[in-house]
């Protein structure tokens, strides 16, 4: 980002403008938001999946372990 800003402030051709830089940053920001949401949410979803087998529910008080 520093080099990007310095290039705008130094000598450059007329084809480079602040409007073009803003347009570029807009699309880069949108892309980063979308891919951040997809990849980060996907990673959290994958990490939070339960992989343990389902346990049999307790049906009577006899099955509850006794304390020592």
MDTraj code that builds the backbone (N, CA, C; nanometers):
import mdtraj as md
import numpy as np

residues = "UNK UNK UNK UNK UNK UNK UNK UNK UNK UNK UNK UNK UNK UNK UNK UNK UNK UNK UNK UNK UNK UNK UNK UNK UNK UNK UNK UNK UNK UNK UNK UNK UNK UNK UNK UNK UNK UNK UNK UNK UNK UNK UNK UNK UNK UNK UNK UNK UNK UNK UNK UNK UNK UNK UNK UNK UNK UNK UNK UNK UNK UNK UNK UNK UNK UNK UNK UNK".split()
xyz = np.array([
    [0.0827, -0.1193, 0.0000],
    [0.0000, 0.0000, 0.0000],
    [0.0869, 0.1254, 0.0000],
    [0.2006, 0.1201, 0.0642],
    [0.2871, 0.2374, 0.0669],
    [0.3395, 0.2685, -0.0724],
    [0.3842, 0.1664, -0.1431],
    [0.4346, 0.1868, -0.2793],
    [0.3220, 0.2368, -0.3695],
    [0.2031, 0.1853, -0.3496],
    [0.0862, 0.2279, -0.4268],
    [0.0603, 0.3774, -0.4054],
    [0.0644, 0.4220, -0.2817],
    [0.0413, 0.5632, -0.2500],
    [0.1544, 0.6513, -0.3016],
    [0.2775, 0.6069, -0.2860],
    [0.3917, 0.6848, -0.3344],
    [0.3902, 0.6981, -0.4861],
    [0.3459, 0.5937, -0.5551],
    [0.3374, 0.6007, -0.7012],
    [0.2358, 0.7051, -0.7447],
    [0.1292, 0.7209, -0.6694],
    [0.0297, 0.8228, -0.7033],
    [0.0813, 0.9638, -0.6774],
    [0.1653, 0.9796, -0.5771],
    [0.2138, 1.1124, -0.5394],
    [0.3377, 1.1551, -0.6176],
    [0.4078, 1.0607, -0.6793],
    [0.5283, 1.0950, -0.7545],
    [0.4921, 1.1194, -0.9019],
    [0.5938, 1.1404, -0.9828],
    [0.5718, 1.1608, -1.1267],
    [0.5165, 1.0325, -1.1881],
    [0.4076, 1.0450, -1.2622],
    [0.3462, 0.9295, -1.3257],
    [0.2759, 0.9750, -1.4534],
    [0.2456, 0.8808, -1.5432],
    [0.1768, 0.9180, -1.6676],
    [0.0347, 0.9670, -1.6398],
    [-0.0240, 1.0335, -1.7362],
    [-0.1589, 1.0873, -1.7208],
    [-0.2659, 0.9788, -1.7113],
    [-0.2330, 0.8574, -1.7490],
    [-0.3320, 0.7492, -1.7428],
    [-0.3560, 0.7016, -1.6001],
    [-0.2671, 0.7352, -1.5092],
    [-0.2832, 0.6971, -1.3685],
    [-0.3469, 0.8141, -1.2947],
    [-0.4585, 0.7859, -1.2248],
    [-0.5292, 0.8934, -1.1542],
    [-0.5806, 0.8426, -1.0195],
    [-0.6233, 0.9378, -0.9367],
    [-0.6800, 0.9003, -0.8070],
    [-0.8124, 0.8263, -0.8250],
    [-0.8879, 0.8610, -0.9272],
    [-1.0140, 0.7908, -0.9551],
    [-0.9904, 0.6447, -0.9913],
    [-0.8897, 0.6203, -1.0735],
    [-0.8563, 0.4828, -1.1105],
    [-0.8054, 0.4051, -0.9887],
    [-0.7305, 0.4731, -0.9036],
    [-0.6805, 0.4078, -0.7820],
    [-0.7965, 0.3729, -0.6890],
    [-0.8933, 0.4643, -0.6754],
    [-1.0100, 0.4371, -0.5911],
    [-1.0923, 0.3219, -0.6470],
    [-1.1076, 0.3189, -0.7793],
    [-1.1808, 0.2084, -0.8435],
    [-1.1094, 0.0755, -0.8181],
    [-0.9782, 0.0759, -0.8319],
    [-0.8994, -0.0444, -0.8068],
    [-0.9139, -0.0900, -0.6621],
    [-0.9006, 0.0029, -0.5687],
    [-0.9122, -0.0328, -0.4268],
    [-1.0522, -0.0819, -0.3918],
    [-1.1542, -0.0267, -0.4571],
    [-1.2916, -0.0717, -0.4321],
    [-1.3066, -0.2188, -0.4675],
    [-1.2630, -0.2565, -0.5877],
    [-1.2790, -0.3957, -0.6301],
    [-1.1890, -0.4909, -0.5508],
    [-1.0723, -0.4457, -0.5140],
    [-0.9838, -0.5288, -0.4312],
    [-1.0466, -0.5514, -0.2939],
    [-1.1052, -0.4472, -0.2359],
    [-1.1685, -0.4589, -0.1043],
    [-1.2881, -0.5535, -0.1093],
    [-1.3712, -0.5397, -0.2119],
    [-1.4867, -0.6301, -0.2269],
    [-1.4395, -0.7750, -0.2410],
    [-1.3367, -0.7976, -0.3214],
    [-1.2827, -0.9331, -0.3380],
    [-1.2272, -0.9900, -0.2085],
    [-1.1588, -0.9061, -0.1322],
    [-1.1043, -0.9523, -0.0040],
    [-1.2150, -0.9854, 0.0951],
    [-1.3199, -0.9064, 0.0958],
    [-1.4320, -0.9338, 0.1871],
    [-1.4996, -1.0647, 0.1507],
    [-1.5287, -1.0835, 0.0226],
    [-1.5979, -1.2054, -0.0212],
    [-1.5123, -1.3290, 0.0057],
    [-1.3853, -1.3262, -0.0345],
    [-1.3027, -1.4451, -0.0124],
    [-1.2714, -1.4651, 0.1353],
    [-1.2603, -1.3579, 0.2120],
    [-1.2402, -1.3729, 0.3558],
    [-1.3580, -1.4402, 0.4214],
    [-1.4779, -1.3985, 0.3822],
    [-1.5986, -1.4610, 0.4383],
    [-1.6054, -1.6078, 0.3979],
    [-1.5815, -1.6373, 0.2711],
    [-1.5921, -1.7762, 0.2258],
    [-1.4866, -1.8659, 0.2898],
    [-1.3613, -1.8242, 0.2850],
    [-1.2556, -1.9111, 0.3354],
    [-1.2530, -1.9170, 0.4870],
    [-1.2698, -1.8047, 0.5535],
    [-1.2651, -1.8049, 0.6993],
    [-1.3868, -1.8756, 0.7575],
    [-1.5049, -1.8451, 0.7052],
    [-1.6251, -1.9125, 0.7540],
    [-1.6193, -2.0616, 0.7207],
    [-1.5674, -2.0950, 0.6045],
    [-1.5539, -2.2357, 0.5682],
    [-1.4580, -2.3095, 0.6597],
    [-1.3485, -2.2438, 0.6951],
    [-1.2527, -2.3075, 0.7859],
    [-1.3122, -2.3260, 0.9254],
    [-1.3822, -2.2246, 0.9744],
    [-1.4470, -2.2381, 1.1056],
    [-1.5552, -2.3457, 1.1024],
    [-1.6327, -2.3507, 0.9955],
    [-1.7382, -2.4518, 0.9839],
    [-1.6767, -2.5916, 0.9821],
    [-1.5687, -2.6067, 0.9070],
    [-1.5032, -2.7371, 0.8987],
    [-1.4428, -2.7771, 1.0345],
    [-1.3849, -2.6802, 1.1063],
    [-1.3231, -2.7102, 1.2350],
    [-1.4269, -2.7400, 1.3430],
    [-1.5468, -2.6857, 1.3295],
    [-1.6479, -2.7018, 1.4333],
    [-1.7365, -2.8242, 1.4127],
    [-1.7177, -2.8955, 1.3052],
    [-1.8000, -3.0144, 1.2826],
    [-1.7735, -3.1178, 1.3918],
    [-1.8803, -3.1802, 1.4380],
    [-1.8642, -3.2850, 1.5396],
    [-1.8311, -3.4154, 1.4692],
    [-1.7268, -3.4765, 1.5142],
    [-1.6848, -3.6015, 1.4542],
    [-1.7015, -3.7192, 1.5505],
    [-1.7562, -3.6933, 1.6698],
    [-1.7744, -3.8006, 1.7662],
    [-1.9040, -3.8759, 1.7355],
    [-1.9060, -4.0044, 1.7626],
    [-2.0290, -4.0801, 1.7401],
    [-2.1372, -4.0367, 1.8387],
    [-2.2600, -4.0518, 1.7985],
    [-2.3699, -4.0137, 1.8873],
    [-2.3781, -4.1117, 2.0026],
    [-2.4047, -4.0608, 2.1204],
    [-2.4121, -4.1449, 2.2396],
    [-2.5562, -4.1855, 2.2655],
    [-2.5710, -4.2991, 2.3284],
    [-2.7025, -4.3501, 2.3635],
    [-2.7570, -4.2671, 2.4796],
    [-2.8794, -4.2167, 2.4708],
    [-2.9339, -4.1359, 2.5796],
    [-2.9586, -4.2207, 2.7050],
    [-2.9458, -4.1589, 2.8206],
    [-2.9722, -4.2273, 2.9485],
    [-3.1230, -4.2395, 2.9655],
    [-3.1682, -4.3623, 2.9873],
    [-3.3125, -4.3853, 2.9980],
    [-3.3591, -4.4088, 3.1409],
    [-3.2671, -4.4406, 3.2315],
    [-3.3067, -4.4595, 3.3710],
    [-3.1954, -4.4099, 3.4629],
    [-3.2275, -4.3923, 3.5901],
    [-3.1285, -4.3424, 3.6858],
    [-3.0248, -4.4484, 3.7198],
    [-3.0489, -4.5729, 3.6870],
    [-2.9524, -4.6800, 3.7132],
    [-2.8280, -4.6655, 3.6261],
    [-2.8421, -4.6010, 3.5118],
    [-2.7302, -4.5883, 3.4194],
    [-2.6387, -4.4696, 3.4530],
    [-2.6772, -4.3853, 3.5475],
    [-2.5963, -4.2694, 3.5854],
    [-2.4838, -4.3166, 3.6745],
    [-2.3583, -4.2825, 3.6436],
    [-2.2463, -4.3281, 3.7281],
    [-2.2579, -4.2680, 3.8698],
    [-2.2231, -4.3504, 3.9672],
    [-2.2274, -4.3082, 4.1074],
    [-2.0964, -4.2396, 4.1440],
    [-2.1038, -4.1370, 4.2290],
    [-1.9837, -4.0709, 4.2779],
    [-1.9215, -4.1540, 4.3884],
    [-1.7930, -4.1419, 4.4052],
    [-1.7246, -4.2152, 4.5124],
    [-1.7343, -4.1440, 4.6437],
])
top = md.Topology()
chain = top.add_chain()
for i, resn in enumerate(residues, 1):
    res = top.add_residue(resn, chain, resSeq=i)
    for name in ("N", "CA", "C"):
        top.add_atom(name, md.element.get_by_symbol(name[0]), res)
traj = md.Trajectory(xyz[None], top)
